[in-house]
């Protein structure tokens, strides 16, 4: 009955869209609140090595669909599918009820188990693979948007180790007009805190998780969850030492017990440790990291282990000489929309550290077609205000 109600809620809002794009928002069936980072895919597209899409933090989504069934899945909600050839304004997902949700008792320590799973996941990159994606980077200074860059990116991933070569297909770079003012010229050269060439390699190597495993300031709690239909998955919670005076992280790792592979990991600054942020000297600058986030999602598609989403964020205060004394926020999102196996790795790739340095080179408005991970309203307003005609 409830599934029928879900369909009835959706059907009145279905309309015909353009370019086979399906757009809408995913909400909680009980609270009506938006659901962030829902996996969304078209069944027919999976056969063509397409990874689908995900909803943004406001539950908004866009997906390319050729009149096939669209599936919505989330680890905390029941999967839902619907036929559509148009626009779905609202989709409602029902929270899962678990028949089993308990701590795993084992002779193997959770920390050792996680190390073993990481080794197993590393070995699943069995072929030279091309990941085709859309990537964007956003910079804020003193809580104001200053720079935006995005691109169609091809990551050529080497068999066995996750090391990749990056090729930019099309790209653009936009900046606030305020940066041209004399007072802000000193910060114009600060484009990003990350190296775009390392996004895929670090995700597949689980660098952020490995770094925490090396420290003795974290506890790892292994839990198993089982749904009524028999589906199981494991969660390893990463718990920081509350007594530590360091800026520690927290997070989780989601594991598929059938394939022994990591489906998702999220590492972010522990709220109770934010007060422990400290300034350090790095070369000619003083830097204080206030918060950070690393988030990667994977899928097993057509017997291939594929990175589908990678997010990085850091909030940092930088002081350099008399000119720079600002709070910076750097955010990057990489969404992989398709992959191809048995490719030849190119000899040369993109050699700069971030997208903004690449400037503008595009033959079409690629962001309208390939950006299936919607921007927030504030981000849209900023881009519209600086959009190059």
VEXDREN-2710 file (C-alpha; in Angstrom, 1 decimal):
% VEXDREN-2710
k/r/px/py/pz
1/UNK/0.0/0.0/0.0
2/UNK/2.8/2.4/0.9
3/UNK/4.6/1.7/-2.3
4/UNK/1.4/2.5/-4.2
5/UNK/1.2/5.7/-2.3
6/UNK/4.8/6.6/-3.3
7/UNK/3.9/6.1/-6.9
8/UNK/0.8/8.2/-6.7
9/UNK/2.7/11.0/-5.1
10/UNK/5.1/11.0/-8.0
11/UNK/2.8/10.5/-11.0
12/UNK/0.9/13.8/-10.9
13/UNK/4.2/15.6/-11.2
14/UNK/5.6/13.8/-14.2
15/UNK/6.0/16.0/-17.3
16/UNK/8.0/15.9/-20.5
17/UNK/11.5/17.2/-20.2
18/UNK/14.2/18.2/-22.8
19/UNK/17.3/16.2/-23.8
20/UNK/16.0/13.2/-21.8
21/UNK/16.9/14.9/-18.5
22/UNK/15.0/13.9/-15.5
23/UNK/15.1/16.4/-12.6
24/UNK/13.6/16.6/-9.1
25/UNK/14.2/16.3/-5.4
26/UNK/14.3/13.2/-3.1
27/UNK/12.6/13.5/0.3
28/UNK/12.0/11.4/3.4
29/UNK/8.6/9.7/3.3
30/UNK/8.0/10.4/7.0
31/UNK/9.6/13.8/7.6
32/UNK/9.4/15.3/4.1
33/UNK/12.9/16.5/4.5
34/UNK/15.4/16.3/1.6
35/UNK/17.7/13.3/1.4
36/UNK/21.3/14.0/0.5
37/UNK/23.5/11.8/-1.6
38/UNK/21.0/9.3/-2.9
39/UNK/22.3/7.0/-5.6
40/UNK/20.2/7.3/-8.7
41/UNK/20.5/5.3/-11.9
42/UNK/18.7/4.3/-15.1
43/UNK/18.6/0.5/-15.5
44/UNK/19.3/0.6/-19.2
45/UNK/22.3/2.8/-18.7
46/UNK/24.0/0.4/-16.3
47/UNK/24.4/-2.0/-19.2
48/UNK/26.5/0.7/-21.0
49/UNK/28.9/1.1/-18.0
50/UNK/27.1/4.3/-16.8
51/UNK/27.3/5.0/-13.1
52/UNK/24.1/7.0/-12.8
53/UNK/23.9/10.1/-10.6
54/UNK/23.5/11.2/-7.0
55/UNK/21.4/13.9/-5.2
56/UNK/23.2/16.9/-3.7
57/UNK/23.0/18.0/-0.1
58/UNK/19.6/19.5/-0.7
59/UNK/18.2/16.2/-2.2
60/UNK/18.1/17.7/-5.7
61/UNK/19.1/15.5/-8.6
62/UNK/19.5/15.4/-12.4
63/UNK/19.9/12.3/-14.5
64/UNK/19.9/11.5/-18.2
65/UNK/17.3/8.9/-19.0
66/UNK/16.1/7.2/-22.2
67/UNK/12.7/6.2/-21.1
68/UNK/13.8/3.3/-18.8
69/UNK/13.2/2.6/-15.2
70/UNK/14.9/4.9/-12.7
71/UNK/16.1/3.5/-9.4
72/UNK/16.7/5.4/-6.2
73/UNK/18.8/3.8/-3.5
74/UNK/20.3/4.9/-0.2
75/UNK/21.9/2.9/2.6
76/UNK/19.3/4.2/5.1
77/UNK/16.2/4.0/2.9
78/UNK/14.3/1.4/1.0
79/UNK/15.1/1.3/-2.7
80/UNK/12.5/2.7/-5.0
81/UNK/12.1/2.5/-8.8
82/UNK/9.7/4.3/-11.2
83/UNK/9.2/4.5/-15.0
84/UNK/9.6/8.0/-16.3
85/UNK/10.3/9.8/-19.6
86/UNK/10.0/13.2/-18.2
87/UNK/10.5/15.2/-15.0
88/UNK/10.0/13.8/-11.4
89/UNK/9.5/16.8/-9.2
90/UNK/9.4/14.9/-5.9
91/UNK/10.4/11.3/-4.9
92/UNK/9.7/10.0/-1.4
93/UNK/11.8/7.2/0.1
94/UNK/10.8/5.2/3.2
95/UNK/13.4/4.7/6.0
96/UNK/14.7/1.1/6.3
97/UNK/13.7/-1.1/9.2
98/UNK/16.6/-3.5/10.1
99/UNK/16.0/-6.9/11.5
100/UNK/19.6/-7.0/12.7
101/UNK/21.8/-4.1/13.9
102/UNK/24.5/-5.1/16.3
103/UNK/28.2/-5.0/17.1
104/UNK/30.2/-7.8/15.5
105/UNK/32.0/-10.0/18.1
106/UNK/35.1/-11.5/16.5
107/UNK/38.6/-12.6/17.4
108/UNK/39.8/-10.3/14.7
109/UNK/40.2/-6.7/15.8
110/UNK/38.1/-4.2/13.8
111/UNK/41.3/-2.3/12.9
112/UNK/42.9/-5.5/11.5
113/UNK/39.6/-6.4/9.7
114/UNK/39.6/-3.0/8.0
115/UNK/43.2/-3.3/6.9
116/UNK/42.3/-6.7/5.3
117/UNK/39.3/-5.2/3.5
118/UNK/41.4/-2.3/2.2
119/UNK/43.9/-4.8/0.8
120/UNK/41.0/-6.7/-0.8
121/UNK/39.5/-3.6/-2.3
122/UNK/42.9/-2.5/-3.7
123/UNK/43.2/-5.7/-5.6
124/UNK/39.9/-5.2/-7.4
125/UNK/41.3/-2.8/-10.0
126/UNK/41.8/-5.6/-12.6
127/UNK/42.0/-3.6/-15.8
128/UNK/43.3/-0.4/-17.2
129/UNK/40.2/1.7/-16.9
130/UNK/39.0/5.1/-18.2
131/UNK/36.8/7.0/-15.8
132/UNK/34.9/9.8/-17.6
133/UNK/33.7/12.4/-15.2
134/UNK/32.6/15.9/-14.4
135/UNK/34.7/17.8/-11.9
136/UNK/34.3/21.2/-10.3
137/UNK/36.2/23.3/-7.7
138/UNK/34.9/26.2/-5.7
139/UNK/36.8/28.7/-3.6
140/UNK/35.4/31.0/-0.9
141/UNK/37.4/33.7/0.9
142/UNK/36.0/35.1/4.1
143/UNK/32.8/33.3/3.4
144/UNK/32.4/34.9/-0.1
145/UNK/32.6/32.9/-3.3
146/UNK/35.6/34.1/-5.4
147/UNK/36.4/31.3/-7.9
148/UNK/34.7/28.6/-9.8
149/UNK/36.1/26.1/-12.3
150/UNK/34.8/22.9/-13.8
151/UNK/35.7/20.5/-16.5
152/UNK/35.0/17.2/-18.3
153/UNK/37.8/15.0/-17.0
154/UNK/39.2/11.7/-18.2
155/UNK/41.1/9.7/-15.6
156/UNK/43.1/6.7/-17.0
157/UNK/43.4/4.4/-14.1
158/UNK/46.3/1.9/-14.2
159/UNK/45.6/-1.8/-13.5
160/UNK/46.5/-3.0/-10.0
161/UNK/47.4/0.2/-8.1
162/UNK/44.8/2.9/-8.8
163/UNK/47.5/5.3/-10.1
164/UNK/45.9/7.5/-12.8
165/UNK/46.7/9.9/-15.6
166/UNK/44.4/12.9/-16.0
167/UNK/43.3/14.5/-19.3
168/UNK/41.1/17.5/-19.5
169/UNK/38.5/17.3/-22.3
170/UNK/36.8/20.7/-21.9
171/UNK/37.1/23.2/-19.1
172/UNK/36.3/26.7/-17.9
173/UNK/37.4/29.0/-15.1
174/UNK/35.4/31.9/-13.6
175/UNK/36.3/34.4/-10.9
176/UNK/34.6/37.2/-9.0
177/UNK/35.1/40.7/-10.3
178/UNK/36.1/41.7/-6.8
179/UNK/39.4/39.9/-7.2
180/UNK/40.5/42.4/-9.7
181/UNK/40.5/45.1/-7.0
182/UNK/43.9/46.2/-5.7
183/UNK/43.3/45.0/-2.1
184/UNK/42.5/41.5/-3.2
185/UNK/45.3/41.0/-5.8
186/UNK/47.4/39.2/-3.2
187/UNK/45.0/36.3/-2.9
188/UNK/44.3/35.9/-6.6
189/UNK/47.0/33.2/-7.0
190/UNK/45.5/30.9/-4.4
191/UNK/43.3/28.6/-6.4
192/UNK/43.0/25.4/-4.5
193/UNK/44.2/23.4/-1.5
194/UNK/44.1/20.1/-3.4
195/UNK/45.9/18.4/-6.4
196/UNK/43.3/17.3/-8.9
197/UNK/45.7/14.8/-10.4
198/UNK/45.6/12.8/-7.1
199/UNK/41.8/12.6/-6.6
200/UNK/41.3/9.1/-8.1
201/UNK/44.6/7.6/-6.9
202/UNK/44.0/8.7/-3.3
203/UNK/40.4/7.5/-3.4
204/UNK/41.3/4.0/-4.7
205/UNK/44.2/3.7/-2.2
206/UNK/42.0/4.8/0.7
207/UNK/44.6/7.3/1.8
208/UNK/42.5/9.1/4.3
209/UNK/41.4/5.9/6.1
210/UNK/45.0/4.5/6.1
211/UNK/46.3/7.6/7.8
212/UNK/43.9/7.1/10.7
213/UNK/44.8/3.4/11.0
214/UNK/48.4/4.4/11.6
215/UNK/47.4/6.4/14.7
216/UNK/46.6/5.2/18.2
217/UNK/44.1/8.0/18.9
218/UNK/41.1/6.2/17.2
219/UNK/38.8/3.4/18.0
220/UNK/37.2/1.3/15.3
221/UNK/33.7/-0.2/16.0
222/UNK/32.5/-2.9/13.6
223/UNK/28.7/-3.3/13.2
224/UNK/26.6/-5.4/10.9
225/UNK/23.1/-4.4/9.6
226/UNK/20.7/-6.8/8.0
227/UNK/17.5/-5.9/6.2
228/UNK/14.2/-7.9/6.1
229/UNK/15.0/-9.1/2.5
230/UNK/18.3/-10.6/3.7
231/UNK/20.6/-7.9/2.4
232/UNK/23.6/-7.2/4.6
233/UNK/26.3/-4.6/4.9
234/UNK/28.9/-3.7/7.5
235/UNK/29.8/-0.3/9.0
236/UNK/33.1/0.5/10.7
237/UNK/32.7/3.6/12.8
238/UNK/35.8/5.7/13.3
239/UNK/35.7/7.2/16.8
240/UNK/38.3/9.7/18.0
241/UNK/39.8/9.9/21.5
242/UNK/37.6/12.5/23.2
243/UNK/40.5/13.4/25.6
244/UNK/42.9/14.3/22.9
245/UNK/43.9/17.9/22.4
246/UNK/44.6/17.4/18.7
247/UNK/42.3/18.2/15.8
248/UNK/41.0/14.7/15.2
249/UNK/38.6/13.3/12.7
250/UNK/35.6/10.9/12.8
251/UNK/33.7/9.0/10.2
252/UNK/32.7/5.6/8.8
253/UNK/33.5/2.9/6.2
254/UNK/30.7/1.0/4.6
255/UNK/31.6/-2.5/3.4
256/UNK/29.8/-5.1/1.2
257/UNK/30.4/-8.4/3.0
258/UNK/29.7/-10.4/-0.2
259/UNK/32.4/-8.8/-2.3
260/UNK/34.6/-7.7/0.6
261/UNK/34.9/-4.3/-0.9
262/UNK/34.5/-0.8/0.4
263/UNK/31.3/0.9/-0.9
264/UNK/31.9/4.3/0.8
265/UNK/34.0/6.1/3.3
266/UNK/33.6/9.5/4.9
267/UNK/36.3/11.1/7.1
268/UNK/35.6/14.6/8.6
269/UNK/36.6/16.8/11.5
270/UNK/35.1/15.7/14.8
271/UNK/32.8/18.5/16.1
272/UNK/34.1/18.1/19.6
273/UNK/37.7/18.6/18.4
274/UNK/37.1/21.8/16.4
275/UNK/38.4/23.8/19.4
276/UNK/41.8/22.1/19.0
277/UNK/42.7/23.8/15.7
278/UNK/46.3/25.1/15.8
279/UNK/48.4/27.4/13.6
280/UNK/51.5/25.9/12.1
281/UNK/54.4/27.4/10.1
282/UNK/54.7/26.1/6.5
283/UNK/57.5/27.8/4.6
284/UNK/56.6/31.5/4.5
285/UNK/53.0/31.1/5.6
286/UNK/51.1/30.4/8.8
287/UNK/48.3/27.9/8.3
288/UNK/45.5/26.8/10.6
289/UNK/43.2/24.0/9.3
290/UNK/39.8/24.5/10.9
291/UNK/37.8/21.6/9.3
292/UNK/38.1/19.0/6.6
293/UNK/36.2/16.4/4.7
294/UNK/37.1/13.5/2.4
295/UNK/34.3/11.4/1.0
296/UNK/34.4/8.6/-1.6
297/UNK/31.7/6.3/-3.0
298/UNK/32.2/3.2/-5.1
299/UNK/30.0/0.7/-7.0
300/UNK/30.5/-2.8/-8.3
301/UNK/29.2/-2.4/-11.9
302/UNK/29.4/-5.2/-14.5
303/UNK/32.1/-7.0/-12.3
304/UNK/34.2/-3.8/-12.2
305/UNK/35.0/-1.8/-9.0
306/UNK/34.3/1.8/-9.9
307/UNK/34.8/5.1/-8.1
308/UNK/31.6/7.0/-8.7
309/UNK/32.0/10.1/-6.5
310/UNK/34.8/11.9/-4.7
311/UNK/34.5/15.0/-2.5
312/UNK/37.1/17.1/-0.7
313/UNK/36.6/20.1/1.5
314/UNK/38.9/22.1/3.8
315/UNK/38.4/25.3/5.7
316/UNK/41.7/26.9/6.4
317/UNK/43.1/30.2/7.7
318/UNK/46.2/31.5/5.8
319/UNK/48.4/34.3/6.9
320/UNK/51.2/35.3/4.6
321/UNK/53.1/38.6/5.1
322/UNK/51.0/41.7/5.4
323/UNK/48.7/41.0/2.5
324/UNK/47.1/37.7/3.2
325/UNK/45.2/37.1/6.5
326/UNK/42.0/35.3/5.4
327/UNK/39.7/32.4/5.9
328/UNK/39.6/30.1/2.8
329/UNK/37.2/27.4/1.9
330/UNK/38.1/25.0/-0.8
331/UNK/35.6/22.4/-2.2
332/UNK/35.9/19.9/-5.0
333/UNK/33.4/17.5/-6.4
334/UNK/34.3/14.7/-8.9
335/UNK/31.3/12.8/-10.3
336/UNK/32.2/9.8/-12.6
337/UNK/29.3/9.2/-15.1
338/UNK/30.8/6.5/-17.3
339/UNK/33.7/4.1/-17.5
340/UNK/35.5/2.0/-20.1
341/UNK/37.8/-1.0/-19.7
342/UNK/41.0/-2.2/-21.4
343/UNK/42.1/1.3/-22.5
344/UNK/45.6/2.5/-23.4
345/UNK/47.1/4.8/-20.8
346/UNK/48.3/8.0/-22.5
347/UNK/52.0/9.1/-22.0
348/UNK/51.1/12.7/-21.2
349/UNK/48.4/14.2/-19.0
350/UNK/47.4/17.4/-17.3
351/UNK/50.4/18.7/-15.4
352/UNK/48.9/21.5/-13.3
353/UNK/47.5/21.1/-9.8
354/UNK/43.9/22.5/-10.2
355/UNK/41.3/23.2/-12.8
356/UNK/41.4/27.0/-12.4
357/UNK/44.9/27.1/-13.8
358/UNK/43.7/25.4/-17.0
359/UNK/41.6/28.5/-18.0
360/UNK/38.9/28.3/-20.6
361/UNK/38.7/25.9/-23.5
362/UNK/35.3/24.4/-24.5
363/UNK/33.3/23.9/-27.7
364/UNK/29.9/23.5/-26.0
365/UNK/28.2/24.3/-22.7
366/UNK/29.3/21.0/-21.3
367/UNK/28.1/21.9/-17.8
368/UNK/24.5/21.9/-18.9
369/UNK/24.7/18.3/-20.2
370/UNK/27.2/16.5/-17.9
371/UNK/26.7/18.2/-14.6
372/UNK/24.2/15.9/-13.1
373/UNK/25.1/16.9/-9.6
374/UNK/23.1/20.1/-9.0
375/UNK/24.7/23.3/-7.6
376/UNK/23.2/24.9/-4.5
377/UNK/21.2/28.1/-5.0
378/UNK/24.0/30.3/-3.7
379/UNK/26.5/28.6/-6.0
380/UNK/24.1/29.2/-9.0
381/UNK/23.7/32.9/-8.1
382/UNK/27.5/33.3/-7.8
383/UNK/28.2/31.7/-11.2
384/UNK/25.4/33.6/-12.9
385/UNK/26.8/36.8/-11.6
386/UNK/30.3/36.2/-13.1
387/UNK/29.2/34.0/-16.1
388/UNK/31.2/35.0/-19.2
389/UNK/28.9/35.9/-22.1
END
